Amino acid sequence: MISFLVISGGSRPSSILRLVKSIHNQNMPSYEILIVGRHDGDTPEGALLIKAEEDAKRAAICHMRNLGARSAKGDSVIFLDDDASFTDGWYESIRDKIDLFDITGCRVVTPSGERWYDWNWASRTDPECPTRMTNYEEKSDNAYISGCFMMVKKAVFDSVKFNEELVNHQRDDVDFCHRSIDAGFSIGMIPEATLIHHLDPAGRSDKDPASGSTRFSEGVNLYRLGEYQKALDIFDTMEGLNALYHKGLSLMELGKFNEALPVFCRVIGTADSVTDRRIFHTAHFHLGTIAERGGDFAGALNHYRTTLTGFPEHKMAALGLERVTS
């Protein structure tokens, strides 16, 4: 039996209906659906609501996950964001592989089909070091599976639980996976099975990188969905370091590297290398990429080195440095 645990802040009732319907459409022999937190609307048919309204208000996602896991009847527990949905045939793709790992992920894509953070690397020593998606075949003690979909064997919770001191967007999934690896549990992917993460903007906590003004949140959401020109149109009208940085990212995704270059130069000229450490050093990484593309290998070398002074574990900067020095 599989227990689906939908973690809900309460502001996406239509998204939850979409998710619950996609679960029912899998035609599984035995499962339950638990909605944990708050749900503004009628509880969908075939689902049970576990009320935790104060947790939902505080974005106490770890407490909600542990609460749901204690109530779950399944041998496997699947944690889900409420803005996810399963593709047709998901269960058929994963059915014979459910017991391969103690903690399992599946392929996650945005509505446009672009891969979203599903199988990732995160530094154990530097929480500000940017995480990265990795190849499904790559193994690492620094691996983690995104909490938007994470399937965990119920027996894992006898030894490891989510850290209830962490709220949403405080590396809660990173922390759980790293401690589980240290406890001897296996972790891996089943990329043949696919989930859609719709990235619905409503209800995101203030810990989300997309938080801020409604306008900024809209721009980040469009960027995440691959609507780069629309995102650029928004960031182009806004002030502030975060908007400027995302303008540069949008230009790069559109292939406008010459236009992105002065934007990232403005970012590093504005950002403080200490208080704005992540933006400052990752802007240098993007400048390194632009310089390398343009054949300015000396400039690329300097930017990659600067990135690595801030984030020694930044693999992409290290690979870039290796390319331009060889």
Backbone bond lengths (Angstrom), bond angles and torsions (degrees), N, CA, C in turn:
res aa  C-N    CA-C-N  psi(-1)  N-CA   C-N-CA  omega(-1)  CA-C   N-CA-C  phi
1 M - - - 1.464 - - 1.529 109.50 -
2 I 1.329 115.66 142.04 1.458 122.37 177.75 1.521 109.34 -111.57
3 S 1.326 116.56 134.57 1.462 121.76 173.71 1.529 108.24 -106.03
4 F 1.322 116.68 120.60 1.459 121.99 175.25 1.522 108.24 -94.61
5 L 1.330 116.91 120.53 1.467 121.80 -179.84 1.520 108.98 -110.44
6 V 1.318 116.03 109.03 1.453 122.02 -178.85 1.528 107.94 -96.01
7 I 1.326 117.15 115.65 1.456 121.76 -179.48 1.524 108.22 -89.77
8 S 1.334 116.27 120.00 1.461 120.14 -170.26 1.517 112.32 -128.63
9 G 1.339 114.66 133.16 1.454 120.89 173.16 1.509 113.07 -87.13
10 G 1.322 116.75 -10.46 1.458 120.78 172.47 1.505 116.43 104.37
11 S 1.331 118.36 -9.13 1.464 118.97 -173.18 1.523 113.91 -104.89
12 R 1.327 117.25 13.27 1.468 120.00 -178.97 1.528 111.81 -129.71
13 P 1.304 119.04 55.76 1.469 119.53 -177.41 1.525 113.02 -61.25
14 S 1.325 118.03 -37.48 1.466 119.51 -179.88 1.526 110.64 -69.13
15 S 1.335 117.16 -33.80 1.468 120.06 177.42 1.526 110.69 -66.47
16 I 1.331 116.08 -39.21 1.462 119.53 179.10 1.528 110.75 -65.80
17 L 1.314 116.61 -39.44 1.467 119.33 176.42 1.522 110.72 -59.60
18 R 1.323 116.52 -42.74 1.473 121.38 178.23 1.522 110.52 -61.61
19 L 1.341 116.64 -43.30 1.456 120.79 -179.56 1.520 111.74 -65.65
20 V 1.324 116.41 -48.13 1.472 120.14 -178.73 1.528 110.52 -60.95
21 K 1.321 116.47 -41.52 1.474 119.82 178.34 1.523 110.81 -61.25
22 S 1.341 116.91 -40.55 1.466 119.75 -178.91 1.531 111.40 -67.87
23 I 1.342 117.05 -28.54 1.467 119.83 175.67 1.529 110.00 -70.84
24 H 1.332 115.92 -47.25 1.466 119.35 179.04 1.530 111.56 -59.10
25 N 1.328 116.77 -33.90 1.467 120.79 -177.58 1.524 113.50 -69.76
26 Q 1.338 117.79 -9.37 1.468 120.28 -179.45 1.528 112.45 -77.37
27 N 1.341 117.03 -14.82 1.474 121.56 178.85 1.534 111.73 56.09
28 M 1.321 114.98 48.50 1.462 120.16 178.43 1.523 110.46 -81.85
29 P 1.318 117.75 149.83 1.463 119.70 -176.90 1.518 113.91 -72.75
30 S 1.340 117.97 -33.09 1.456 119.91 -174.09 1.522 109.63 -152.47
31 Y 1.338 116.08 117.73 1.466 120.02 179.88 1.523 109.48 -162.63
32 E 1.332 115.11 165.02 1.452 121.71 172.94 1.524 108.64 -137.09
33 I 1.327 115.72 154.37 1.463 121.18 178.87 1.522 107.74 -123.37
34 L 1.319 115.87 119.46 1.456 122.05 178.09 1.527 108.78 -115.32
35 I 1.315 116.88 126.64 1.460 122.22 174.04 1.520 106.47 -100.97
36 V 1.325 116.14 120.96 1.464 120.89 -174.61 1.522 109.33 -114.02
37 G 1.315 115.76 125.31 1.464 120.21 179.63 1.505 110.99 125.77
38 R 1.319 115.29 -115.98 1.458 121.56 -178.68 1.517 108.82 -135.08
39 H 1.328 116.07 141.94 1.458 120.55 178.32 1.520 108.76 -137.89
40 D 1.318 116.75 114.44 1.469 121.68 -179.20 1.517 109.54 -88.51
41 G 1.287 116.08 89.95 1.456 121.19 -178.89 1.511 109.68 148.53
42 D 1.316 115.50 177.59 1.463 119.89 177.99 1.527 109.45 -67.57
43 T 1.329 115.66 137.62 1.458 119.56 176.94 1.519 109.27 -64.89
44 P 1.331 118.03 127.47 1.466 120.36 -177.47 1.523 112.02 -58.24
45 E 1.303 115.36 148.83 1.463 120.88 178.73 1.531 109.75 -58.87
46 G 1.318 114.63 133.14 1.454 119.84 178.88 1.511 114.24 86.29
47 A 1.334 117.42 6.00 1.463 121.26 179.21 1.519 109.75 -121.35
48 L 1.328 116.37 156.35 1.459 123.18 178.07 1.521 108.52 -121.44
49 L 1.323 117.07 132.28 1.460 121.51 178.88 1.525 110.57 -94.48
50 I 1.331 116.42 124.61 1.459 122.55 171.24 1.514 106.56 -103.44
51 K 1.321 117.16 106.82 1.458 120.47 -173.43 1.521 111.57 -72.96
52 A 1.324 114.63 131.65 1.467 121.89 174.58 1.523 106.35 -151.35
53 E 1.329 115.53 63.77 1.462 120.20 -170.44 1.525 112.59 -66.93
54 E 1.318 118.24 -36.91 1.459 119.94 178.29 1.524 110.65 -66.64
55 D 1.328 116.17 -38.60 1.466 119.78 176.10 1.522 110.28 -62.58
56 A 1.325 115.68 -43.20 1.465 119.77 -179.85 1.523 110.82 -62.23
57 K 1.317 116.24 -39.75 1.466 120.86 -179.45 1.528 110.60 -64.52
58 R 1.354 117.06 -36.37 1.460 121.30 -177.77 1.535 112.99 -90.20
59 A 1.333 116.44 1.08 1.472 121.30 -174.32 1.530 110.46 57.31
60 A 1.354 116.35 36.75 1.466 122.50 -179.06 1.525 109.29 -80.47
61 I 1.314 114.94 68.00 1.461 121.71 -170.28 1.525 111.85 -64.93
62 C 1.340 117.45 -33.21 1.466 120.08 -178.20 1.527 111.43 -70.29
63 H 1.326 116.49 -41.20 1.464 119.02 176.97 1.517 110.45 -63.84
64 M 1.331 117.51 -38.55 1.462 120.49 178.76 1.528 110.89 -65.88
65 R 1.322 117.11 -38.93 1.463 119.66 178.52 1.527 111.12 -65.08
66 N 1.335 117.00 -45.54 1.466 119.67 179.15 1.522 111.22 -63.88
67 L 1.335 116.06 -38.81 1.461 120.50 178.07 1.524 110.49 -61.78
68 G 1.314 116.75 -45.60 1.451 120.31 178.99 1.512 112.61 -65.55
69 A 1.339 116.35 -40.04 1.470 119.83 -179.35 1.524 111.28 -62.76
70 R 1.337 117.22 -35.98 1.478 119.78 178.72 1.526 111.31 -65.92
71 S 1.323 116.71 -30.00 1.463 120.46 -178.12 1.521 112.82 -89.83
72 A 1.328 117.41 -15.45 1.463 121.13 -174.42 1.524 111.65 -68.13
73 K 1.312 115.60 141.33 1.460 121.79 179.60 1.525 112.44 -100.07
74 G 1.313 117.48 -14.61 1.453 121.00 -174.65 1.513 114.01 -76.64
75 D 1.330 115.51 157.87 1.460 121.07 173.80 1.521 110.54 -73.77
76 S 1.333 115.51 -27.42 1.459 121.70 175.78 1.521 108.47 -120.14
77 V 1.323 116.17 137.55 1.459 122.19 -179.25 1.522 107.87 -117.55
78 I 1.331 116.15 124.30 1.461 120.77 179.53 1.522 109.06 -107.36
79 F 1.339 115.91 115.48 1.464 121.69 176.75 1.521 108.48 -87.32
80 L 1.334 115.69 135.54 1.458 120.65 -174.95 1.520 111.45 -137.85
81 D 1.339 116.02 140.83 1.453 119.79 164.27 1.522 108.26 -72.22
82 D 1.330 116.02 152.57 1.466 118.06 -176.12 1.520 113.30 -78.80
83 D 1.341 118.34 -3.60 1.465 119.94 176.53 1.527 111.25 -106.78
84 A 1.333 115.87 30.64 1.465 121.79 175.97 1.522 109.43 -106.99
85 S 1.331 116.31 165.36 1.464 121.42 169.98 1.520 108.97 -157.05
86 F 1.326 115.99 153.06 1.455 121.65 -177.54 1.521 111.06 -91.62
87 T 1.319 115.65 140.77 1.458 119.85 174.36 1.527 108.99 -76.96
88 D 1.319 116.03 155.93 1.462 120.37 175.51 1.530 108.70 -59.63
89 G 1.306 116.22 134.76 1.458 120.78 179.10 1.516 114.38 87.86
90 W 1.350 116.77 3.87 1.464 118.78 179.73 1.528 110.81 -57.54
91 Y 1.318 117.68 -48.32 1.461 120.22 -175.70 1.527 110.95 -65.83
92 E 1.323 118.14 -39.40 1.454 120.71 178.90 1.524 110.77 -60.29
93 S 1.330 116.31 -34.21 1.461 120.70 -178.69 1.524 113.08 -75.72
94 I 1.318 116.20 -24.77 1.473 119.09 -173.29 1.528 112.58 -110.34
95 R 1.318 116.88 -12.44 1.468 121.69 -170.33 1.520 113.51 -53.87
96 D 1.331 117.55 -46.17 1.464 120.50 -175.13 1.522 112.84 -85.87
97 K 1.349 116.91 2.84 1.466 119.98 -175.21 1.529 112.09 -122.69
98 I 1.325 116.11 8.53 1.459 119.88 -175.22 1.522 112.36 -59.03
99 D 1.326 117.16 -33.42 1.462 120.14 -174.98 1.523 113.88 -95.46
100 L 1.332 117.91 12.38 1.463 120.04 -179.25 1.524 112.49 -64.82
101 F 1.346 116.72 -38.34 1.456 121.50 -175.27 1.520 110.04 -132.26
102 D 1.318 115.62 160.76 1.465 119.99 174.35 1.531 111.18 -74.89
103 I 1.329 115.71 -36.71 1.464 121.94 176.53 1.512 106.92 -127.58
104 T 1.330 115.98 124.42 1.456 120.76 -168.68 1.521 111.20 -129.05
105 G 1.330 115.45 141.63 1.457 121.34 171.87 1.510 110.45 -116.24
106 C 1.315 116.13 166.74 1.454 121.32 172.71 1.525 107.92 -129.45
107 R 1.299 116.43 172.07 1.458 120.54 178.76 1.527 109.01 -65.78
108 V 1.327 116.66 133.30 1.461 122.22 178.18 1.527 108.21 -121.90
109 V 1.327 115.67 131.26 1.460 120.74 179.40 1.521 109.63 -130.24
110 T 1.330 115.89 158.96 1.459 121.50 172.25 1.524 108.19 -81.01
111 P 1.325 118.30 170.98 1.472 119.52 178.86 1.527 113.88 -57.77
112 S 1.345 117.04 -24.42 1.464 119.90 178.74 1.525 112.17 -85.05
113 G 1.331 117.01 -2.28 1.460 120.99 177.25 1.510 114.91 94.49
114 E 1.350 117.81 1.15 1.456 119.95 177.94 1.523 110.44 -78.26
115 R 1.316 115.55 140.56 1.459 120.13 -179.62 1.524 110.06 -63.79
116 W 1.336 115.66 135.41 1.456 122.31 177.01 1.518 107.96 -109.26
117 Y 1.320 117.12 172.73 1.464 121.31 -174.23 1.527 110.79 -63.29
118 D 1.336 116.79 103.89 1.461 121.35 -179.38 1.534 110.94 -121.86
119 W 1.318 117.28 -50.78 1.463 122.52 -179.88 1.523 106.59 -122.05
120 N 1.334 115.67 111.50 1.453 119.41 -163.27 1.522 112.22 -135.17
121 W 1.335 114.01 166.70 1.455 123.20 173.09 1.520 108.55 -114.73
122 A 1.341 116.52 141.08 1.461 121.19 174.61 1.514 109.33 -143.58
123 S 1.318 115.57 138.27 1.461 120.73 179.35 1.527 110.62 -63.20
124 R 1.309 115.91 139.66 1.462 121.08 175.08 1.529 111.45 -86.00
125 T 1.326 116.95 -18.87 1.460 120.35 -173.50 1.515 113.84 -106.24
126 D 1.337 117.56 -20.54 1.462 120.86 -173.94 1.524 109.90 -134.94
127 P 1.330 117.86 96.59 1.465 120.19 -176.66 1.529 114.29 -64.46
128 E 1.324 117.78 -16.67 1.466 119.66 178.37 1.520 112.66 -88.02
129 C 1.318 117.26 -11.70 1.463 119.94 178.48 1.525 108.99 -65.05
130 P 1.326 118.33 127.59 1.475 119.56 -176.67 1.517 112.25 -57.24
131 T 1.324 116.01 134.84 1.457 120.67 172.99 1.527 108.37 -74.01
132 R 1.326 115.94 166.94 1.471 118.64 177.45 1.526 109.35 -147.04
133 M 1.321 115.34 147.95 1.449 120.05 170.62 1.519 108.71 -74.97
134 T 1.322 116.72 143.28 1.458 120.87 -179.08 1.519 110.04 -122.21
135 N 1.327 115.44 165.33 1.453 120.21 175.13 1.526 109.59 -62.12
136 Y 1.312 116.28 146.32 1.462 119.75 -177.35 1.523 112.13 -62.47
137 E 1.323 116.77 -24.41 1.460 119.65 -179.49 1.529 112.12 -82.41
138 E 1.332 117.57 -15.04 1.460 120.71 -174.89 1.525 111.08 -72.84
139 K 1.321 116.53 134.10 1.464 122.61 178.58 1.526 109.29 -114.89
140 S 1.315 116.04 142.65 1.453 119.99 -179.47 1.520 109.75 -163.64
141 D 1.331 116.06 146.23 1.462 119.77 172.47 1.516 111.55 -71.60
142 N 1.325 117.33 -9.02 1.458 122.76 176.61 1.527 111.87 -97.21
143 A 1.318 117.23 8.34 1.465 120.32 -177.91 1.520 111.15 -72.41
144 Y 1.319 114.89 152.20 1.462 119.55 170.52 1.517 109.67 -151.75
145 I 1.322 115.29 156.05 1.458 123.43 179.08 1.522 107.89 -108.63
146 S 1.308 116.50 134.63 1.459 120.73 -177.70 1.520 111.25 -62.48
147 G 1.346 114.52 141.29 1.464 120.10 178.25 1.510 114.37 -70.75
148 C 1.337 118.47 -5.55 1.472 118.66 176.23 1.520 110.31 -68.38
149 F 1.348 117.32 -27.03 1.462 124.42 168.23 1.511 107.63 -148.95
150 M 1.303 115.97 117.20 1.458 121.25 176.41 1.520 108.33 -146.24
151 M 1.327 116.95 118.41 1.457 121.39 178.83 1.524 108.67 -100.46
152 V 1.326 116.29 124.06 1.456 122.17 -173.70 1.531 108.99 -126.90
153 K 1.316 116.43 131.95 1.459 119.27 173.88 1.525 109.41 -66.11
154 K 1.313 115.63 137.45 1.463 120.00 -175.74 1.531 111.76 -56.97
155 A 1.335 116.80 -31.52 1.467 120.49 -177.70 1.520 112.33 -65.16
156 V 1.338 117.66 -22.90 1.472 119.95 -179.96 1.526 110.59 -60.26
157 F 1.337 116.16 -34.52 1.461 120.36 -174.71 1.529 113.00 -71.53
158 D 1.329 116.72 -8.51 1.464 118.92 172.09 1.533 110.69 -69.19
159 S 1.332 116.38 -24.08 1.464 120.85 -176.32 1.525 113.29 -115.97
160 V 1.325 117.76 -35.52 1.465 121.87 -173.19 1.526 109.24 -130.59
161 K 1.315 115.71 133.30 1.467 121.38 175.22 1.522 108.72 -128.10
162 F 1.322 116.21 164.23 1.458 119.78 176.75 1.529 109.34 -68.70
163 N 1.315 115.32 143.26 1.460 122.31 -178.25 1.526 109.56 -75.80
164 E 1.332 116.75 107.96 1.460 120.68 -172.75 1.525 113.45 -75.87
165 E 1.315 117.07 -1.65 1.463 119.91 172.80 1.525 111.45 -80.05
166 L 1.335 116.40 -13.38 1.456 121.34 -178.91 1.515 110.37 -97.88
167 V 1.328 116.46 141.04 1.463 121.47 173.11 1.520 108.05 -110.79
168 N 1.322 115.74 -176.95 1.458 121.07 -174.94 1.534 111.37 -56.55
169 H 1.334 114.80 140.03 1.470 122.84 179.69 1.525 113.00 63.63
170 Q 1.332 115.48 34.17 1.465 120.65 170.58 1.528 109.95 -121.19
171 R 1.340 115.81 37.60 1.467 122.62 178.00 1.525 111.76 60.61
172 D 1.336 115.63 35.94 1.462 120.16 -179.53 1.516 112.00 -62.76
173 D 1.356 116.77 -41.19 1.461 120.08 179.39 1.526 111.11 -71.91
174 V 1.337 117.05 -36.61 1.462 121.27 176.34 1.529 110.02 -60.19
175 D 1.318 116.14 -50.12 1.466 121.79 -177.95 1.528 111.08 -59.32
176 F 1.333 117.51 -45.33 1.459 121.08 -178.11 1.526 111.01 -63.60
177 C 1.330 116.62 -45.63 1.463 119.65 -177.84 1.524 111.66 -66.91
178 H 1.324 117.60 -42.68 1.462 119.63 -179.40 1.529 111.44 -64.27
179 R 1.334 117.43 -41.28 1.467 119.38 178.25 1.521 111.43 -68.77
180 S 1.318 117.15 -32.79 1.466 120.52 177.74 1.522 111.00 -68.28
181 I 1.336 116.72 -40.65 1.461 120.46 176.02 1.529 109.73 -60.81
182 D 1.323 116.54 -44.26 1.462 121.15 -179.74 1.532 111.55 -64.32
183 A 1.334 116.48 -27.61 1.462 120.76 179.36 1.528 112.06 -83.19
184 G 1.339 116.59 -0.31 1.462 120.39 175.72 1.511 115.44 96.68
185 F 1.324 118.49 6.69 1.459 120.50 -180.00 1.526 110.15 -84.99
186 S 1.321 115.56 149.84 1.464 121.14 -179.60 1.521 110.13 -88.60
187 I 1.329 115.27 151.06 1.452 121.46 -177.81 1.525 108.01 -140.64
188 G 1.318 117.39 135.71 1.460 119.70 -177.61 1.514 112.46 -169.33
189 M 1.339 115.04 -177.45 1.458 122.11 -171.77 1.522 112.43 -120.94
190 I 1.339 114.67 150.40 1.458 122.16 168.07 1.529 106.26 -123.42
191 P 1.328 118.00 83.25 1.468 120.59 -172.67 1.523 113.99 -72.85
192 E 1.335 117.65 -9.06 1.467 119.18 178.24 1.530 111.68 -69.21
193 A 1.339 117.01 -23.09 1.468 122.40 179.58 1.523 108.74 -97.08
194 T 1.330 117.18 136.32 1.463 120.59 -171.18 1.522 112.42 -124.12
195 L 1.326 114.18 134.80 1.464 123.95 174.83 1.525 108.02 -117.03
196 I 1.329 116.84 146.23 1.462 121.71 174.94 1.523 108.67 -102.97
197 H 1.334 116.41 127.10 1.460 121.77 173.34 1.523 106.91 -104.00
198 H 1.317 116.01 108.86 1.465 120.45 -171.75 1.521 113.05 -77.79
199 L 1.331 117.10 -15.18 1.474 121.35 176.92 1.517 111.86 56.93
200 D 1.321 115.81 40.75 1.463 120.17 178.55 1.519 109.70 -59.30
201 P 1.327 117.81 128.99 1.469 119.52 -174.57 1.517 114.35 -73.99
202 A 1.316 118.95 -26.09 1.463 120.79 -175.58 1.513 111.09 -63.92
203 G 1.335 115.38 136.14 1.458 119.67 171.63 1.499 115.58 85.34
204 R 1.322 119.68 8.05 1.456 120.21 179.19 1.527 110.28 -71.73
205 S 1.316 116.29 143.17 1.464 120.75 -177.64 1.524 110.22 -78.73
206 D 1.344 115.49 166.85 1.460 119.05 -179.51 1.526 111.96 -73.68
207 K 1.344 117.55 -2.80 1.461 120.69 175.38 1.531 110.99 -86.00
208 D 1.304 117.36 -13.85 1.453 122.55 -178.99 1.525 109.33 -68.96
209 P 1.344 118.35 136.58 1.469 119.84 175.81 1.523 113.25 -58.59
210 A 1.333 116.69 -18.23 1.462 119.95 178.88 1.517 112.50 -87.03
211 S 1.325 117.07 0.07 1.454 118.66 -177.61 1.520 109.99 -73.96
212 G 1.306 116.33 162.32 1.458 122.44 -176.63 1.511 108.11 137.84
213 S 1.319 115.85 -149.44 1.461 118.23 177.20 1.525 109.63 -64.65
214 T 1.315 115.53 157.19 1.466 120.04 177.84 1.513 110.72 -57.57
215 R 1.324 116.08 -38.71 1.461 121.14 -179.29 1.529 110.85 -64.95
216 F 1.327 116.83 -44.76 1.462 120.20 179.20 1.522 110.52 -64.37
217 S 1.327 117.23 -43.60 1.467 121.35 179.01 1.523 110.99 -59.50
218 E 1.316 115.74 -39.67 1.467 120.17 178.33 1.527 110.26 -62.71
219 G 1.343 116.27 -41.75 1.452 119.98 179.59 1.513 112.62 -64.29
220 V 1.343 117.13 -44.41 1.463 120.71 179.43 1.526 110.03 -64.43
221 N 1.322 116.71 -39.49 1.458 119.61 179.18 1.527 111.09 -62.83
222 L 1.329 116.84 -42.64 1.467 120.29 177.35 1.529 110.64 -63.53
223 Y 1.325 116.57 -40.35 1.467 120.40 177.76 1.526 110.28 -60.83
224 R 1.324 116.42 -45.45 1.461 120.24 -179.80 1.521 111.81 -62.98
225 L 1.312 116.59 -30.41 1.460 120.67 -179.46 1.527 112.58 -85.56
226 G 1.338 116.45 1.26 1.456 119.87 178.71 1.515 114.45 84.47
227 E 1.324 117.00 10.48 1.470 121.25 178.03 1.532 108.20 -90.93
228 Y 1.329 115.35 69.71 1.462 119.96 -167.93 1.526 113.29 -68.42
229 Q 1.331 118.00 -38.59 1.464 119.21 -179.93 1.528 110.61 -66.84
230 K 1.325 116.55 -41.47 1.463 119.67 178.45 1.533 110.58 -64.82
231 A 1.334 115.96 -39.37 1.461 119.34 177.03 1.518 110.44 -63.77
232 L 1.325 116.41 -43.29 1.469 120.96 179.28 1.520 111.42 -60.45
233 D 1.319 116.78 -40.40 1.468 120.45 179.37 1.532 110.88 -58.88
234 I 1.321 116.61 -33.48 1.467 120.58 178.90 1.527 110.63 -77.13
235 F 1.330 116.97 -51.04 1.468 119.97 -176.80 1.529 111.49 -62.58
236 D 1.335 115.75 -28.60 1.463 120.41 -178.61 1.525 112.09 -67.05
237 T 1.326 116.78 -19.53 1.468 120.53 -177.77 1.522 112.14 -100.72
238 M 1.339 117.66 4.26 1.451 120.73 -172.10 1.523 111.90 -114.33
239 E 1.314 115.19 154.68 1.457 122.49 174.20 1.534 108.79 -101.38
240 G 1.305 115.88 165.32 1.461 119.85 174.85 1.514 112.55 109.26
241 L 1.337 115.27 153.19 1.457 122.05 -175.03 1.524 112.39 -64.86
242 N 1.336 117.74 -43.83 1.461 120.22 -178.66 1.518 111.97 -63.20
243 A 1.338 116.06 -41.82 1.460 119.53 178.66 1.523 110.70 -65.33
244 L 1.330 116.88 -39.96 1.461 121.28 179.41 1.525 110.49 -63.68
245 Y 1.323 116.58 -43.79 1.460 121.35 179.27 1.530 110.29 -61.46
246 H 1.326 116.68 -45.52 1.463 119.64 -179.69 1.525 112.21 -69.63
247 K 1.314 116.88 -26.80 1.463 119.52 172.22 1.526 109.87 -62.11
248 G 1.331 116.18 -44.89 1.456 120.03 177.27 1.524 112.21 -60.89
249 L 1.326 116.64 -43.19 1.464 120.36 177.93 1.517 111.49 -60.62
250 S 1.330 116.98 -43.54 1.462 121.26 -179.08 1.523 110.81 -63.49
251 L 1.332 116.73 -42.43 1.464 120.38 178.43 1.523 111.24 -61.73
252 M 1.336 116.68 -40.87 1.465 119.32 178.58 1.522 111.40 -64.16
253 E 1.331 117.00 -41.31 1.462 119.88 179.40 1.522 111.30 -64.78
254 L 1.318 116.54 -27.98 1.466 121.23 177.35 1.527 112.11 -84.31
255 G 1.330 117.18 -0.51 1.452 121.01 179.85 1.515 114.09 79.33
256 K 1.336 117.15 13.53 1.466 121.30 -177.97 1.532 109.27 -95.65
257 F 1.314 115.82 68.65 1.458 121.00 -171.95 1.529 112.02 -69.41
258 N 1.330 117.11 -36.77 1.465 119.32 179.12 1.524 111.73 -64.78
259 E 1.331 116.66 -31.92 1.462 120.35 177.78 1.525 111.26 -79.78
260 A 1.323 116.28 -29.51 1.465 119.69 179.82 1.523 111.67 -72.28
261 L 1.338 116.65 -29.87 1.467 120.44 -174.99 1.527 112.74 -56.97
262 P 1.347 120.21 -53.91 1.473 118.32 -179.87 1.528 113.10 -65.91
263 V 1.334 116.89 -25.87 1.467 119.64 178.14 1.525 109.57 -66.04
264 F 1.321 117.85 -48.03 1.466 120.26 179.83 1.527 111.50 -68.93
265 C 1.340 116.89 -29.57 1.468 119.34 173.56 1.524 110.11 -63.40
266 R 1.316 116.71 -39.94 1.470 120.23 175.90 1.523 110.64 -64.87
267 V 1.329 116.83 -37.37 1.465 120.34 179.49 1.522 110.26 -60.31
268 I 1.351 117.38 -50.63 1.467 118.66 -176.67 1.526 111.17 -71.72
269 G 1.348 117.24 -22.66 1.450 119.94 175.64 1.514 112.73 -77.15
270 T 1.331 116.04 -21.63 1.468 121.96 -178.27 1.523 111.78 -97.63
271 A 1.339 116.34 -38.29 1.464 121.13 -173.31 1.522 110.98 -73.12
272 D 1.315 114.87 149.41 1.456 122.32 172.80 1.533 107.77 -92.44
273 S 1.323 117.13 128.57 1.464 120.28 -174.25 1.521 112.66 -65.48
274 V 1.333 117.77 -14.56 1.466 121.39 179.08 1.519 110.94 -100.54
275 T 1.323 117.49 -59.21 1.470 120.13 -176.14 1.526 111.82 -74.01
276 D 1.331 117.67 -27.79 1.475 122.15 177.58 1.525 109.26 -112.35
277 R 1.316 115.41 40.43 1.460 121.51 -169.46 1.526 113.66 -54.97
278 R 1.320 116.79 -46.02 1.463 119.09 -175.55 1.527 111.37 -65.52
279 I 1.318 117.05 -47.70 1.464 120.26 -179.30 1.527 110.41 -65.13
280 F 1.326 117.00 -42.50 1.464 121.01 -178.08 1.523 111.03 -58.69
281 H 1.325 117.21 -50.72 1.459 120.29 -173.99 1.529 112.18 -77.29
282 T 1.311 118.53 -34.47 1.465 118.57 177.46 1.525 110.84 -72.32
283 A 1.332 118.26 -29.22 1.467 120.29 173.33 1.523 109.93 -63.12
284 H 1.327 117.02 -39.13 1.470 120.06 175.31 1.528 110.28 -62.22
285 F 1.335 117.69 -39.05 1.467 119.69 177.60 1.524 110.88 -59.99
286 H 1.336 116.68 -45.38 1.469 119.45 -179.60 1.526 111.11 -65.90
287 L 1.324 117.21 -36.15 1.464 119.99 175.23 1.525 110.90 -64.70
288 G 1.329 116.52 -35.66 1.460 119.99 175.25 1.513 111.52 -62.82
289 T 1.331 115.99 -42.42 1.464 120.71 178.48 1.526 110.79 -61.32
290 I 1.333 116.29 -44.73 1.470 120.84 -179.80 1.529 110.44 -64.46
291 A 1.338 116.71 -43.82 1.461 120.15 179.48 1.527 110.90 -62.58
292 E 1.316 117.10 -43.69 1.461 120.75 179.88 1.521 111.16 -62.12
293 R 1.318 116.50 -43.01 1.469 119.84 178.27 1.526 111.12 -60.37
294 G 1.324 116.31 -35.23 1.464 120.20 -178.56 1.509 114.42 -86.38
295 G 1.324 118.07 2.91 1.451 121.55 178.14 1.513 114.35 84.56
296 D 1.326 117.71 7.06 1.460 121.44 177.68 1.526 108.13 -89.79
297 F 1.322 116.01 80.31 1.453 120.10 -172.49 1.529 112.05 -73.12
298 A 1.335 117.77 -31.25 1.461 119.79 176.83 1.526 110.24 -65.60
299 G 1.339 116.57 -42.73 1.457 120.72 177.25 1.515 111.71 -64.63
300 A 1.339 116.15 -42.24 1.463 120.56 178.40 1.523 110.41 -61.01
301 L 1.327 116.26 -43.49 1.462 120.78 179.89 1.526 111.01 -57.81
302 N 1.331 116.58 -45.46 1.469 120.46 -179.21 1.527 111.70 -63.67
303 H 1.340 116.60 -42.45 1.465 119.73 -178.99 1.535 111.30 -68.34
304 Y 1.327 117.45 -41.99 1.458 119.62 178.69 1.535 110.74 -63.83
305 R 1.322 115.87 -40.20 1.472 119.13 178.13 1.528 111.09 -63.21
306 T 1.319 116.35 -40.73 1.470 119.53 178.40 1.521 110.62 -62.58
307 T 1.330 116.18 -42.12 1.468 119.75 177.19 1.519 110.63 -58.15
308 L 1.324 116.72 -44.38 1.458 120.83 -176.06 1.528 112.78 -72.27
309 T 1.334 117.48 -21.86 1.471 118.15 173.62 1.529 110.15 -68.43
310 G 1.329 116.43 -31.75 1.465 119.84 178.25 1.501 112.74 -86.51
311 F 1.342 116.30 -35.73 1.461 121.89 -177.41 1.530 108.68 -134.79
312 P 1.333 118.58 83.51 1.470 120.89 -178.05 1.526 113.68 -58.19
313 E 1.343 117.52 -22.45 1.461 120.43 -178.24 1.524 112.97 -93.24
314 H 1.329 118.28 8.72 1.464 121.92 -178.04 1.530 108.67 -71.09
315 K 1.329 116.47 98.18 1.459 121.47 -172.06 1.524 111.90 -63.09
316 M 1.325 118.09 -41.55 1.455 120.44 -176.41 1.531 110.80 -66.16
317 A 1.329 116.38 -37.41 1.468 118.99 176.31 1.521 110.39 -67.57
318 A 1.339 116.98 -38.83 1.463 120.48 178.57 1.526 110.95 -64.00
319 L 1.322 116.05 -41.15 1.471 119.71 177.80 1.526 110.37 -66.05
320 G 1.342 116.57 -39.28 1.455 119.66 178.02 1.517 111.34 -63.56
321 L 1.318 116.29 -42.41 1.462 120.88 178.38 1.539 110.12 -61.90
322 E 1.309 115.63 -41.47 1.464 119.74 179.20 1.535 111.02 -62.95
323 R 1.332 116.49 -40.11 1.469 119.90 179.98 1.526 111.54 -63.82
324 V 1.354 115.61 -48.87 1.466 117.45 -173.07 1.529 112.49 -75.26
325 T 1.331 117.74 -19.72 1.470 119.22 177.76 1.518 111.85 -88.53
326 S 1.334 116.73 -16.03 1.472 118.91 -178.97 1.516 111.13 -93.40
